[in-house]
C-alpha cells in the first residue's frame, strides 16, 4: 500500500543517494521498496550524483580489483564503476590511453 512521502523522508532519501548509498540500502533504512526510492530519485532528481570522473578515481580503477570496494570508497554505484572500468579498458585496448 502506498503512503505519501514526508518532507523529512524525501530529503533523507535524496541525501543518502547523493552520498552514493545503494538504492536497496536506502529502501531498507527507510522501510520503502527499492522501486519507490527509484521513483523518488527520478522525480526529484539529484544533480550532484553525476559528477565527472577524476584522474585519481581512474587510477584507483586501474589498481584495485574489487569493484564493490571501489564503488564504496568513491561513493559511486557498482554499475557506474563497472561501466567506467570497461570504458577505460576499451580505451587502453585501442591505444587511446
C-alpha positions in Angstrom: 0.0 0.0 0.0 1.3 3.4 -0.9 2.0 6.0 1.7 2.9 9.6 0.9 6.5 10.8 1.4 7.1 13.2 4.2 9.5 16.0 3.6 11.9 14.6 6.0 11.9 11.1 4.4 12.3 12.6 0.9 15.2 14.8 2.0 16.8 11.8 3.8 16.5 9.5 0.8 17.9 12.1 -1.6 20.8 12.8 0.7 21.7 9.2 1.1 21.5 8.7 -2.7 23.8 11.7 -3.2 26.3 10.1 -0.8 26.4 7.1 -3.0 24.3 4.7 -0.8 22.8 2.0 -3.0 19.0 2.2 -3.6 18.4 -1.1 -1.9 20.1 0.0 1.3 18.2 3.3 1.3 14.9 1.3 0.9 15.9 -0.9 3.9 16.8 2.1 6.1 13.5 4.0 5.3 11.2 1.0 5.2 10.3 1.6 1.5 10.6 -0.5 -1.6 13.6 -0.1 -4.0 11.0 0.9 -6.7 9.6 3.7 -4.6 13.2 5.0 -3.9 14.0 4.9 -7.7 10.8 6.7 -8.5 11.5 9.4 -5.9 15.0 9.9 -7.3 13.8 10.1 -10.9 11.1 12.6 -10.0 13.1 14.8 -7.6 16.5 14.3 -9.1 19.9 14.7 -7.6 22.1 16.8 -9.9 25.3 16.3 -7.9 25.2 12.5 -8.3 26.5 12.5 -11.8 29.9 14.0 -11.4 32.9 13.7 -13.7 35.5 11.0 -13.1 38.8 12.4 -11.8 42.3 11.2 -12.7 42.7 9.8 -9.2 39.5 7.8 -9.5 40.6 6.4 -12.8 43.9 5.4 -11.2 42.1 3.6 -8.4 40.1 1.7 -11.0 43.4 0.6 -12.6 44.9 -0.5 -9.4 42.2 -2.2 -7.4 40.4 -5.5 -8.1 37.2 -5.2 -6.2 34.6 -3.1 -8.0 32.4 -3.2 -4.9 35.1 -1.8 -2.7 36.0 0.9 -5.3 32.3 1.9 -5.5 32.1 2.2 -1.7 35.3 4.2 -1.4 34.3 6.6 -4.2 30.6 6.9 -3.3 29.6 5.7 -6.7 27.3 2.9 -7.7 28.7 -0.5 -8.6 27.2 -0.1 -12.1 28.9 3.3 -12.6 32.3 1.8 -11.5 31.9 -1.3 -13.7 31.0 0.8 -16.8 33.8 3.3 -16.2 36.4 0.4 -15.8 35.0 -1.1 -19.1 35.3 2.3 -20.8 38.9 2.7 -19.6 39.9 -0.9 -20.7 38.4 -0.3 -24.2 40.5 3.0 -24.5 43.6 1.1 -23.3 43.0 -1.7 -25.9 42.6 0.8 -28.6 45.7 2.7 -27.6 43.9 5.9 -26.5 45.5 5.8 -23.1 
